Amino acid sequence: VAARERDGYEVVHAAGMAIELNRDIGRVEPERLLDFAAAELAGQSFDLVFVSCTNLRTADAITPLEERFDVPVVTSNAASMRAALDLLGLEGAGALRPYCGTRRHGRGAGGADDRVARGGRAR
């Protein structure tokens, strides 16, 4: 959280699922992640959701989260995939794009990701 705030982002909420074992993180169903986010973000105002943890199965949760909260959703895996696609010059990489989030977002003052709600694995 402190690193994001040093980068100029306002983190409005941070929460973890308190799952310690890596194999248990990988067993979290997308529906459970959606329920967790809904409970944690109820009543919050935010412009983007960031879900951290590369072992969390987020590919099937991105679109439902975006639809539920009507904001872009960025996950550790999606950010890594986007960076790889961009590095390779494959912006329109067809079948992979839905797993990288469907909503575009901006950066910097006034951009959609200036205020971030963060969920995922507890530190």
DSSP file (Angstrom, degrees, kcal/mol; ACC not computed):
  #  RESIDUE AA STRUCTURE BP1 BP2  ACC     N-H-->O    O-->H-N    N-H-->O    O-->H-N    TCO  KAPPA ALPHA  PHI   PSI    X-CA   Y-CA   Z-CA
    1    1 A V     >        0   0    0      0, 0.0     4,-2.4     0, 0.0     5,-0.2   0.000 360.0 360.0 360.0 -46.1    0.0    0.0    0.0
    2    2 A A  H  >  +     0   0    0      1,-0.2     4,-2.4     2,-0.2     5,-0.2   0.878 360.0  53.5 -59.9 -38.5    2.8    2.4    1.0
    3    3 A A  H  > S+     0   0    0      2,-0.2     4,-1.3     1,-0.2    -1,-0.2   0.909 109.2  48.0 -64.1 -41.5    4.5    1.9   -2.4
    4    4 A R  H  4>S+     0   0    0      1,-0.2     5,-2.3     2,-0.2    -2,-0.2   0.909 111.8  50.1 -65.5 -40.6    1.3    2.7   -4.3
    5    5 A E  H ><5S+     0   0    0     -4,-2.4     3,-1.5     1,-0.2    -2,-0.2   0.878 107.3  53.8 -66.1 -36.9    0.8    5.8   -2.2
    6    6 A R  H 3<5S+     0   0    0     -4,-2.4    -1,-0.2     1,-0.3    -2,-0.2   0.813 104.1  57.3 -64.2 -28.7    4.4    6.9   -2.8
    7    7 A D  T 3<5S-     0   0    0     -4,-1.3    -1,-0.3    -5,-0.2    -2,-0.2   0.459 129.1 -99.4 -80.4  -0.5    3.6    6.6   -6.6
    8    8 A G  T < 5S+     0   0    0     -3,-1.5     2,-0.3     1,-0.3    -3,-0.2   0.519  79.7 132.3  98.6   6.1    0.7    9.1   -6.1
    9    9 A Y      < -     0   0    0     -5,-2.3     2,-0.7    -6,-0.1    -1,-0.3  -0.663  53.0-134.2 -90.3 147.3   -2.2    6.7   -5.9
   10   10 A E  E     -a  115   0A   0    104,-3.3   106,-2.6    -2,-0.3     2,-0.8  -0.898  15.9-155.6 -98.5 113.1   -4.8    7.0   -3.2
   11   11 A V  E     -a  116   0A   0     -2,-0.7   106,-0.2   104,-0.2     3,-0.1  -0.802  12.8-178.4 -89.6 113.4   -5.5    3.5   -1.7
   12   12 A V  E     +     0   0A   0    104,-2.0     2,-0.3    -2,-0.8   105,-0.2   0.684  66.1   4.9 -90.1 -17.8   -9.0    3.7   -0.3
   13   13 A H  E     -a  117   0A   0    103,-0.9   105,-2.9    31,-0.0     2,-0.4  -0.925  55.9-171.6-164.4 139.2   -9.2    0.2    1.0
   14   14 A A  E     +a  118   0A   0     -2,-0.3     2,-0.3   103,-0.2   105,-0.2  -1.000  16.7 164.1-133.7 134.8   -6.9   -2.8    1.4
   15   15 A A  E     -a  119   0A   0    103,-1.4   105,-0.7    -2,-0.4     2,-0.3  -0.995  17.8-156.1-149.5 150.3   -7.9   -6.3    2.6
   16   16 A G  E     -a  120   0A   0     -2,-0.3   105,-0.3   103,-0.2    -2,-0.0  -0.905  23.3-133.2-126.7 157.8   -6.6   -9.8    2.5
   17   17 A M        -     0   0    0    103,-1.6   104,-0.1    -2,-0.3     3,-0.1   0.443  40.7-128.4 -87.8  -1.2   -8.2  -13.2    2.7
   18   18 A A        +     0   0    0    102,-0.3     2,-0.6     1,-0.2   103,-0.1   0.853  52.7 153.8  56.8  39.5   -5.8  -14.4    5.3
   19   19 A I        -     0   0    0      1,-0.2    -1,-0.2   103,-0.0   103,-0.2  -0.891  20.3-178.3-100.0 121.7   -4.8  -17.5    3.4
   20   20 A E        +     0   0    0     -2,-0.6     2,-0.4    -3,-0.1    -1,-0.2   0.871  55.5  74.0 -90.4 -40.8   -1.4  -18.7    4.4
   21   21 A L    >>  -     0   0    0      1,-0.1     4,-1.8     2,-0.0     3,-0.6  -0.629  69.9-141.9 -86.7 130.8   -0.7  -21.7    2.2
   22   22 A N  H 3> S+     0   0    0     -2,-0.4     4,-1.8     1,-0.3     5,-0.1   0.867 102.5  54.6 -56.3 -40.6    0.1  -21.2   -1.5
   23   23 A R  H 34 S+     0   0    0      1,-0.2     4,-0.5     2,-0.2    -1,-0.3   0.845 106.9  51.8 -64.9 -31.9   -1.9  -24.3   -2.5
   24   24 A D  H X4 S+     0   0    0     -3,-0.6     3,-0.6     2,-0.2     4,-0.3   0.843 105.1  55.3 -72.5 -33.1   -4.9  -23.0   -0.6
   25   25 A I  H >< S+     0   0    0     -4,-1.8     3,-1.4     1,-0.2    32,-0.5   0.920 105.0  53.6 -62.2 -42.6   -4.7  -19.7   -2.5
   26   26 A G  T 3< S+     0   0    0     -4,-1.8    -1,-0.2     1,-0.3    -2,-0.2   0.644 103.0  58.9 -67.1 -14.7   -4.8  -21.6   -5.7
   27   27 A R  T <  S+     0   0    0     -3,-0.6     2,-0.4    -4,-0.5    -1,-0.3   0.488  73.7 118.0 -92.8  -4.8   -8.0  -23.3   -4.6
   28   28 A V    <   -     0   0    0     -3,-1.4    29,-0.4    -4,-0.3    -3,-0.0  -0.499  63.0-135.1 -67.6 120.7  -10.0  -20.1   -4.1
   29   29 A E    >>  -     0   0    0     -2,-0.4     4,-1.8     1,-0.1     3,-0.7  -0.465  16.1-118.2 -74.3 147.1  -12.9  -20.2   -6.5
   30   30 A P  H 3> S+     0   0    0      0, 0.0     4,-2.4     0, 0.0     5,-0.2   0.843 114.9  58.6 -54.0 -35.1  -13.7  -17.0   -8.5
   31   31 A E  H 3> S+     0   0    0      1,-0.2     4,-2.4     2,-0.2     5,-0.2   0.885 104.2  50.7 -63.5 -37.9  -17.1  -16.9   -6.9
   32   32 A R  H <> S+     0   0    0     -3,-0.7     4,-2.6     2,-0.2    -1,-0.2   0.899 109.6  50.6 -65.7 -40.1  -15.5  -16.7   -3.4
   33   33 A L  H  X S+     0   0    0     -4,-1.8     4,-2.6     2,-0.2    -2,-0.2   0.908 110.4  49.7 -63.0 -42.1  -13.2  -13.9   -4.6
   34   34 A L  H  X S+     0   0    0     -4,-2.4     4,-2.4     2,-0.2    -2,-0.2   0.919 112.1  47.4 -62.9 -44.6  -16.3  -12.0   -6.0
   35   35 A D  H  X S+     0   0    0     -4,-2.4     4,-2.2     2,-0.2    -2,-0.2   0.903 112.2  50.6 -63.3 -41.6  -18.1  -12.5   -2.6
   36   36 A F  H  X S+     0   0    0     -4,-2.6     4,-2.6     2,-0.2     5,-0.2   0.935 111.7  47.2 -61.7 -47.3  -15.0  -11.3   -0.7
   37   37 A A  H  X S+     0   0    0     -4,-2.6     4,-2.6     1,-0.2    -2,-0.2   0.912 110.8  51.9 -61.9 -42.9  -14.7   -8.2   -2.9
   38   38 A A  H  X S+     0   0    0     -4,-2.4     4,-0.7     1,-0.2    -1,-0.2   0.914 113.1  44.4 -61.5 -42.8  -18.4   -7.4   -2.5
   39   39 A A  H  < S+     0   0    0     -4,-2.2     3,-0.4     1,-0.2    -2,-0.2   0.917 117.5  44.3 -67.9 -43.0  -18.2   -7.6    1.3
   40   40 A E  H  < S+     0   0    0     -4,-2.6    -2,-0.2     1,-0.2    -1,-0.2   0.820 118.1  42.5 -71.8 -32.0  -15.0   -5.7    1.6
   41   41 A L  H >< S+     0   0    0     -4,-2.6     3,-2.3    -5,-0.2    -1,-0.2   0.409  78.0 131.2-100.4   2.6  -15.9   -2.9   -0.9
   42   42 A A  T 3< S+     0   0    0     -4,-0.7     3,-0.1    -3,-0.4    -3,-0.0  -0.344  83.5   6.7 -56.9 128.2  -19.5   -2.3    0.2
   43   43 A G  T 3  S+     0   0    0      1,-0.3    -1,-0.3    -2,-0.1     2,-0.2   0.415 102.2 125.1  79.9  -2.0  -20.0    1.4    0.7
   44   44 A Q    <   -     0   0    0     -3,-2.3     2,-0.5     2,-0.0    -1,-0.3  -0.601  53.1-142.4 -89.3 151.0  -16.6    2.3   -0.7
   45   45 A S        +     0   0    0     -2,-0.2     2,-0.3    -3,-0.1    -3,-0.0  -0.967  37.6 146.9-111.6 125.6  -16.0    4.8   -3.5
   46   46 A F        -     0   0    0     -2,-0.5    70,-0.1     1,-0.1     3,-0.1  -0.976  45.3-146.0-155.7 163.0  -13.2    3.8   -5.9
   47   47 A D  S    S+     0   0    0     68,-1.2     2,-0.3    -2,-0.3    69,-0.2   0.461  83.3  18.3-112.3  -6.7  -12.1    4.0   -9.5
   48   48 A L  E     -b  116   0A   0     67,-0.5    69,-2.6    23,-0.2     2,-0.5  -0.973  60.8-140.7-163.0 146.8  -10.2    0.7   -9.9
   49   49 A V  E     -bc 117  73A   0     23,-2.2    25,-3.0    -2,-0.3     2,-0.5  -0.972  14.6-165.8-114.7 130.2   -9.8   -2.7   -8.2
   50   50 A F  E     -bc 118  74A   0     67,-3.2    69,-2.6    -2,-0.5     2,-0.6  -0.972   1.4-165.1-114.5 124.1   -6.4   -4.3   -7.9
   51   51 A V  E     -bc 119  75A   0     23,-2.7    25,-1.7    -2,-0.5     2,-0.3  -0.942  13.3-157.3-111.2 116.7   -6.3   -8.0   -6.9
   52   52 A S  E     +b  120   0A   0     67,-2.4    69,-1.1    -2,-0.6    23,-0.0  -0.707  46.4  74.4 -99.9 144.8   -2.8   -9.1   -5.9
   53   53 A C    >   -     0   0    0     -2,-0.3     3,-0.9    67,-0.2    24,-0.3   0.341  54.7-142.3 123.6 114.5   -1.3  -12.6   -5.8
   54   54 A T  T 3  S+     0   0    0      1,-0.2     4,-0.1    22,-0.1    -1,-0.0   0.645 101.0  57.0 -74.8 -13.4   -0.2  -14.5   -8.8
   55   55 A N  T 3  S+     0   0    0      2,-0.1     2,-0.3     3,-0.0    -1,-0.2   0.585  82.8 101.3 -91.0  -9.4   -1.5  -17.8   -7.5
   56   56 A L  S <  S-     0   0    0     -3,-0.9     2,-1.6     1,-0.1     3,-0.2  -0.594  81.9-122.7 -74.8 131.5   -5.0  -16.5   -7.1
   57   57 A R        +     0   0    0    -32,-0.5   -24,-0.1   -29,-0.4    -1,-0.1  -0.573  54.4 148.1 -78.4  89.3   -7.2  -17.8   -9.9
   58   58 A T    >>  +     0   0    0     -2,-1.6     3,-1.6     1,-0.1     4,-1.6   0.586  40.0  91.0-102.4 -12.2   -8.4  -14.4  -11.2
   59   59 A A  T 34 S+     0   0    0      1,-0.3     4,-0.5     2,-0.2     3,-0.3   0.892  96.4  39.5 -54.6 -43.4   -8.8  -15.0  -15.0
   60   60 A D  T 34 S+     0   0    0      1,-0.2    -1,-0.3     2,-0.1    -2,-0.1   0.473 114.9  55.6 -85.6  -1.0  -12.5  -16.0  -14.6
   61   61 A A  T <> S+     0   0    0     -3,-1.6     4,-2.5     2,-0.1     5,-0.2   0.650  85.8  78.8-101.9 -19.2  -13.1  -13.3  -11.9
   62   62 A I  H  X S+     0   0    0     -4,-1.6     4,-2.7    -3,-0.3     5,-0.2   0.952  96.3  42.2 -58.7 -56.1  -12.0  -10.2  -13.9
   63   63 A T  H  > S+     0   0    0     -4,-0.5     4,-2.7     1,-0.2     5,-0.2   0.927 115.5  48.8 -62.2 -46.8  -15.1   -9.7  -16.0
   64   64 A P  H  > S+     0   0    0      0, 0.0     4,-2.5     0, 0.0    -1,-0.2   0.900 113.0  49.4 -59.7 -37.8  -17.6  -10.4  -13.2
   65   65 A L  H  X S+     0   0    0     -4,-2.5     4,-2.5     2,-0.2     5,-0.3   0.925 111.7  48.3 -65.1 -43.3  -15.7   -8.0  -10.9
   66   66 A E  H  X S+     0   0    0     -4,-2.7     4,-1.9    -5,-0.2     5,-0.5   0.908 114.3  46.2 -62.7 -40.9  -15.7   -5.3  -13.6
   67   67 A E  H  < S+     0   0    0     -4,-2.7    -2,-0.2    -5,-0.2    -1,-0.2   0.899 113.3  49.4 -67.7 -40.3  -19.4   -5.8  -14.2
   68   68 A R  H  < S+     0   0    0     -4,-2.5    -2,-0.2    -5,-0.2    -1,-0.2   0.914 125.9  24.9 -65.1 -44.6  -20.2   -5.8  -10.5
   69   69 A F  H  < S-     0   0    0     -4,-2.5    -2,-0.2     2,-0.2    -1,-0.2   0.540  94.0-133.7-102.5  -8.6  -18.3   -2.6   -9.6
   70   70 A D  S  < S+     0   0    0     -4,-1.9    -3,-0.2    -5,-0.3    -4,-0.1   0.866  71.5 102.9  55.9  40.4  -18.3   -0.9  -13.1
   71   71 A V  S    S-     0   0    0     -5,-0.5    -1,-0.2    -6,-0.3    -2,-0.2  -0.942  82.2 -84.7-140.0 160.9  -14.6   -0.1  -12.8
   72   72 A P        -     0   0    0      0, 0.0   -23,-2.2     0, 0.0     2,-0.4  -0.385  39.2-149.3 -64.2 148.3  -11.5   -1.5  -14.3
   73   73 A V  E     -c   49   0A   0    -25,-0.2     2,-0.4    30,-0.2   -23,-0.2  -0.990  11.9-171.6-122.3 127.5  -10.0   -4.5  -12.5
   74   74 A V  E     -c   50   0A   0    -25,-3.0   -23,-2.7    -2,-0.4     2,-0.3  -0.969   4.2-174.4-118.3 133.3   -6.3   -5.2  -12.6
   75   75 A T  E  >  -c   51   0A   0     -2,-0.4     4,-2.9   -25,-0.2     5,-0.3  -0.830  38.9-110.5-119.8 162.9   -4.8   -8.4  -11.2
   76   76 A S  H  > S+     0   0    0    -25,-1.7     4,-2.0    -2,-0.3     5,-0.1   0.925 120.9  45.6 -55.9 -45.7   -1.1   -9.4  -10.8
   77   77 A N  H  > S+     0   0    0    -24,-0.3     4,-2.6     2,-0.2    -1,-0.2   0.910 113.0  48.9 -67.2 -42.3   -1.5  -12.0  -13.6
   78   78 A A  H  > S+     0   0    0      2,-0.2     4,-3.1     1,-0.2     5,-0.2   0.905 110.5  50.9 -65.3 -40.5   -3.3   -9.6  -15.9
   79   79 A A  H  X S+     0   0    0     -4,-2.9     4,-2.3     2,-0.2    -1,-0.2   0.909 112.0  47.7 -63.4 -40.5   -0.7   -6.9  -15.4
   80   80 A S  H  X S+     0   0    0     -4,-2.0     4,-2.2    -5,-0.3    -2,-0.2   0.917 113.4  47.6 -64.4 -43.3    2.0   -9.3  -16.2
   81   81 A M  H  X S+     0   0    0     -4,-2.6     4,-2.9     2,-0.2     5,-0.2   0.918 111.4  50.4 -64.7 -43.9    0.2  -10.6  -19.3
   82   82 A R  H  X S+     0   0    0     -4,-3.1     4,-2.9     1,-0.2     5,-0.2   0.926 110.5  50.0 -59.5 -44.4   -0.5   -7.0  -20.5
   83   83 A A  H  X S+     0   0    0     -4,-2.3     4,-2.5    -5,-0.2    -1,-0.2   0.911 112.4  47.3 -61.4 -42.5    3.2   -6.1  -20.0
   84   84 A A  H  X S+     0   0    0     -4,-2.2     4,-2.0     2,-0.2    -2,-0.2   0.927 113.2  47.8 -65.4 -44.7    4.2   -9.2  -22.0
   85   85 A L  H  <>S+     0   0    0     -4,-2.9     5,-3.2     1,-0.2     4,-0.5   0.918 114.0  47.2 -62.1 -43.2    1.7   -8.5  -24.8
   86   86 A D  H ><5S+     0   0    0     -4,-2.9     3,-1.0     3,-0.2    -2,-0.2   0.912 110.0  52.7 -64.3 -42.3    2.8   -4.9  -25.0
   87   87 A L  H 3<5S+     0   0    0     -4,-2.5    -1,-0.2     1,-0.3    -2,-0.2   0.862 112.7  45.1 -60.6 -36.4    6.5   -5.9  -25.0
   88   88 A L  T 3<5S-     0   0    0     -4,-2.0    -1,-0.3    -5,-0.2    -2,-0.2   0.487 114.5-117.9 -85.5  -4.0    5.8   -8.2  -27.9
   89   89 A G  T < 5S+     0   0    0     -3,-1.0     2,-0.3    -4,-0.5    -3,-0.2   0.817  73.1 133.2  71.6  30.3    3.7   -5.6  -29.7
   90   90 A L    > < +     0   0    0     -5,-3.2     3,-1.1     1,-0.2    -4,-0.1  -0.400  12.5 151.0-110.0  53.2    0.6   -7.8  -29.5
   91   91 A E  T 3  S+     0   0    0      1,-0.3     2,-0.5    -2,-0.3    -1,-0.2   0.864  75.4  44.9 -53.6 -41.9   -1.9   -5.3  -28.3
   92   92 A G  T 3  S+     0   0    0     -3,-0.2     2,-1.8     1,-0.1    -1,-0.3  -0.315  70.6 157.4 -99.3  51.0   -4.8   -7.1  -30.1
   93   93 A A    X   -     0   0    0     -3,-1.1     3,-2.2    -2,-0.5     4,-0.3  -0.059  34.9-150.3 -76.7  39.6   -3.9  -10.6  -29.0
   94   94 A G  G >  S+     0   0    0     -2,-1.8     3,-1.1     1,-0.3    -1,-0.2   0.021  77.0  28.1  42.7-107.9   -7.4  -11.9  -29.4
   95   95 A A  G 3  S+     0   0    0      1,-0.3     4,-0.3     2,-0.2    -1,-0.3   0.715 120.5  54.9 -63.2 -24.4   -8.2  -14.8  -27.0
   96   96 A L  G X  S+     0   0    0     -3,-2.2     3,-1.2     1,-0.2    -1,-0.3   0.780  88.9  77.9 -79.6 -26.3   -5.8  -13.6  -24.4
   97   97 A R  G X  S+     0   0    0     -3,-1.1     3,-2.1    -4,-0.3    -1,-0.2   0.851  85.4  58.3 -57.0 -42.3   -7.2  -10.1  -24.1
   98   98 A P  G >  S+     0   0    0      0, 0.0     3,-1.1     0, 0.0    -1,-0.3   0.819 102.1  56.5 -59.9 -27.4  -10.3  -11.0  -21.9
   99   99 A Y  G <  S+     0   0    0     -3,-1.2    -2,-0.2    -4,-0.3   -18,-0.1   0.470 102.0  57.7 -81.6   0.1   -8.0  -12.4  -19.3
  100  100 A C  G <  S-     0   0    0     -3,-2.1    -1,-0.2     1,-0.3    -3,-0.1   0.208 124.5 -88.5-108.9  11.9   -6.3   -9.1  -19.1
  101  101 A G    <   -     0   0    0     -3,-1.1    -1,-0.3   -42,-0.1    -2,-0.1   0.146  26.3-125.0  90.6 148.2   -9.4   -7.1  -18.2
  102  102 A T  S    S+     0   0    0     -4,-0.1     2,-0.4    -3,-0.1    -1,-0.1   0.657  83.8  77.3-103.9 -19.2  -11.9   -5.6  -20.6
  103  103 A R  S    S-     0   0    0    -30,-0.1     2,-0.2   -32,-0.1   -30,-0.2  -0.770  72.3-137.5 -96.6 136.9  -12.0   -2.0  -19.5
  104  104 A R        -     0   0    0     -2,-0.4     2,-0.3   -32,-0.1    -2,-0.1  -0.583  22.3-167.2 -86.4 153.5   -9.1    0.4  -20.3
  105  105 A H        -     0   0    0     -2,-0.2     2,-0.1   -34,-0.1     6,-0.1  -0.975  10.6-131.6-142.7 156.8   -7.8    2.7  -17.7
  106  106 A G        -     0   0    0     -2,-0.3     7,-0.6     4,-0.1     2,-0.3  -0.331  14.7-131.4 -99.1-179.4   -5.6    5.8  -17.6
  107  107 A R        +     0   0    0     -2,-0.1     5,-0.1     5,-0.1     7,-0.1  -0.935  56.9  22.7-131.3 155.2   -2.7    6.8  -15.4
  108  108 A G  S >  S-     0   0    0     -2,-0.3     3,-2.6     5,-0.1     5,-0.1  -0.207 101.8  -2.7  88.7-176.4   -1.8   10.0  -13.5
  109  109 A A  T 3  S+     0   0    0      1,-0.3    -2,-0.1     4,-0.1     3,-0.1  -0.232 135.4   5.6 -55.2 125.3   -3.8   12.8  -12.1
  110  110 A G  T 3  S+     0   0    0      1,-0.3    -1,-0.3    -4,-0.1    -2,-0.1   0.312  97.7 133.6  84.7  -9.2   -7.4   12.5  -12.9
  111  111 A G  S X  S-     0   0    0     -3,-2.6     3,-1.6     1,-0.1    -1,-0.3  -0.257  71.9-105.3 -71.7 163.6   -7.0    9.0  -14.5
  112  112 A A  T 3  S+     0   0    0      1,-0.3     3,-0.4     2,-0.1    -1,-0.1   0.705 116.7  53.2 -64.7 -20.6   -9.3    6.2  -13.6
  113  113 A D  T 3  S+     0   0    0     -7,-0.6    -1,-0.3     1,-0.2    -5,-0.1   0.128  72.6 103.7-106.0  24.8   -6.7    4.4  -11.5
  114  114 A D  S <  S+     0   0    0     -3,-1.6  -104,-3.3     1,-0.2     2,-0.5   0.796  85.2  45.6 -71.0 -28.0   -5.8    7.4   -9.2
  115  115 A R  E    S-a   10   0A   0     -3,-0.4   -68,-1.2    -4,-0.2   -67,-0.5  -0.978  81.7-168.2-117.8 123.8   -7.9    5.8   -6.4
  116  116 A V  E     -ab  11  48A   0   -106,-2.6  -104,-2.0    -2,-0.5  -103,-0.9  -0.914  19.6-159.5-121.0 134.0   -7.4    2.1   -5.9
  117  117 A A  E     -ab  13  49A   0    -69,-2.6   -67,-3.2    -2,-0.4     2,-0.4  -0.954  24.2-161.5-103.9 130.1   -9.2   -0.6   -3.9
  118  118 A R  E     +ab  14  50A   0   -105,-2.9  -103,-1.4    -2,-0.5     2,-0.3  -0.936  17.3 163.1-121.8 133.5   -6.9   -3.5   -3.3
  119  119 A G  E     +ab  15  51A   0    -69,-2.6   -67,-2.4    -2,-0.4     2,-0.4  -0.920  25.4  83.4-138.1 166.0   -7.8   -7.0   -2.4
  120  120 A G  E    S+ab  16  52A   0   -105,-0.7  -103,-1.6    -2,-0.3  -102,-0.3  -0.993  74.9   8.1 142.2-147.6   -6.0  -10.4   -2.4
  121  121 A R        -     0   0    0    -69,-1.1     2,-0.1    -2,-0.4   -69,-0.1  -0.435  69.7-118.1 -74.2 138.1   -3.6  -12.3   -0.2
  122  122 A A              0   0    0     -2,-0.2    -1,-0.1  -103,-0.2  -103,-0.0  -0.461 360.0 360.0 -70.2 147.2   -2.8  -10.9    3.2
  123  123 A R              0   0    0     -2,-0.1    -1,-0.1  -105,-0.0    -2,-0.0   0.419 360.0 360.0 -91.4 360.0    0.9  -10.0    3.8
